[in-house]
Amino acid sequence: MPLIEVQTEITADLKTCFDLARDIDFYQKSLKNSAEIAVFGKITGLVELNDSITWEAKHLGFVNHLTLKVTEFDSPNLFVDEMIQGNFKAYKHEHIFIERNKTIMIDRFYFESPYGFIGKFIDWLFMKKYMTNFLKRRNEALKIMAEKIQNNHGVIKQ
């Protein structure tokens, strides 16, 4: 199963970064290019353990629906969402937050496309790169917002 790991350094406190990462409203605003909207389940606010969200999104020219469930939650260090219904054969996204004078946000995204060998070829050919770029765009938006919030509230406490 392919694994994508993206690390983002953010000059903002741990809780701000953690809360932005689980904020459904921020997530929708930060990904306007894929028109991701929460359409069922928890559709606004901050996700918590056992929350389910069905997302509608346009990727690669197709409208898709993906239902995720928060399966692990340890505020403000970790939350994990996993697909319970959707187009992937497998999908698990670990959101990890570590404080080291700034916040290190780590995304570990495990996924697998359906259709056996053809799906593995699609993952290798372009899906891994597409999803990596998708995570980086989202993380850049989160970094900008978290640092803006931090600058409005003062410096990080050591």
C-alpha positions, 0 to 999 in steps of 0.5 A: 500500500503506498504511503505518502509522508509530508512534514510541514513546519509551522511557526504557531502553537500546537493547539492552533495547528491541531484545531485548524487541521480538524476544522471542517469549515477551514478545510472546505475553504482551503481546498476550493480548487477541488470543490470539497464540501461536507455533505453528510454526517459532521458537516461543520466545526471540529471533528472528534473521535468517532465523527463521520464525514461524507465529502463530495469533491471533484478530482481529476474531472470526476465528482466523488464521494468519500466517507471518513471516520475519525478512528483515533484522537489524542488532542492536540497530538494526533487524529486519524481518519479512515475511509468507511465508504468511497472509491479507494480500496484503502485509505488511512490518514494520520495527522500528527503534531509535534512541538519543537519551538514550532509545530511540526505537522506530519501527514501520513497518508496510506492509500490504495486504488481499486482494480488490482494490478491496474490500480497499483499501476495508476497509483505508481503512474500518477496518484501518489504524486497527485495526492502528495501535491494535494496534501502540500497545497492543503498544508500550505494553506493551514501554515499560512492561516496558523501563522496569521492567527499566531501573529495576531495573538503573540509569540509562541510560549516556550 
